[in-house]
Amino acid sequence: MATATLRLAAPTAFERLLRNIAAALIRHVDRRIVARADRRALALDLLREQQTRKHDPRAVEHVLAQLGLPRR
């Protein structure tokens, strides 16, 4: 009788399979969440860098002068 009780408490092979599939799915979703957060952080950093970059109004004239072209 104790053997029957122990068998009922242990998960079946199908239940173990379902548990393993669920664990793999959770790992996959967690990796996707982390990757999406990394991409978002990188995009925000690039956007912030683009917005804070100051353009020198004399830079175009300086490049034209270096090329020997007349200034605007």
matplotlib code that plots the C-alpha trace (Angstrom):
import matplotlib.pyplot as plt

x = [0.0, 2.9, 4.2, 0.9, 0.9, 4.5, 3.7, 0.8, 3.0, 5.6, 5.0, 4.3, 6.6, 4.1, 4.0, 7.8, 7.8, 5.3, 7.4, 10.6, 8.8, 7.5, 11.0, 12.4, 9.7, 10.4, 14.1, 13.4, 11.0, 13.5, 16.3, 14.0, 13.1, 16.8, 17.7, 14.9, 15.9, 19.5, 18.4, 16.2, 19.0, 21.3, 18.7, 18.1, 21.9, 22.3, 19.3, 20.6, 24.0, 22.4, 20.3, 23.2, 25.7, 26.4, 27.1, 29.7, 28.4, 31.9, 32.7, 31.3, 33.3, 36.4, 36.0, 35.4, 38.5, 40.5, 39.3, 40.2, 36.6, 35.1, 33.3, 29.6]
y = [0.0, 2.4, 1.7, 2.8, 6.0, 6.8, 6.1, 8.6, 11.3, 11.1, 12.9, 10.7, 10.7, 13.0, 15.4, 15.5, 16.2, 19.0, 20.5, 20.3, 22.0, 24.7, 25.3, 25.6, 28.0, 30.1, 30.2, 31.2, 34.0, 35.3, 35.4, 37.3, 39.8, 40.4, 40.8, 43.2, 45.3, 45.4, 46.5, 49.1, 50.5, 50.6, 52.4, 54.9, 55.5, 56.1, 58.5, 60.4, 60.7, 62.0, 64.5, 65.9, 66.1, 69.8, 70.7, 73.4, 75.9, 76.6, 72.9, 72.9, 76.0, 74.4, 71.3, 73.3, 75.3, 72.1, 70.8, 74.1, 74.9, 78.4, 79.1, 79.5]
z = [0.0, 0.7, -2.8, -4.4, -2.4, -3.4, -7.1, -7.0, -5.5, -8.2, -11.5, -14.5, -17.5, -19.4, -16.4, -16.4, -20.1, -19.7, -16.8, -19.0, -21.9, -19.6, -18.2, -21.7, -22.7, -19.7, -20.4, -24.1, -23.1, -20.4, -23.0, -25.4, -22.7, -21.9, -25.6, -26.2, -23.2, -24.4, -27.9, -26.4, -24.1, -27.1, -29.2, -26.5, -26.1, -29.8, -29.9, -26.9, -28.5, -31.7, -29.9, -27.8, -30.6, -31.4, -35.0, -35.6, -38.2, -39.3, -39.9, -43.5, -44.4, -42.9, -44.9, -48.1, -47.4, -47.0, -50.3, -52.0, -52.9, -52.6, -49.4, -49.4]

ax = plt.figure().add_subplot(projection="3d")
ax.plot(x, y, z, "-o")
ax.set_aspect("equal")
plt.show()
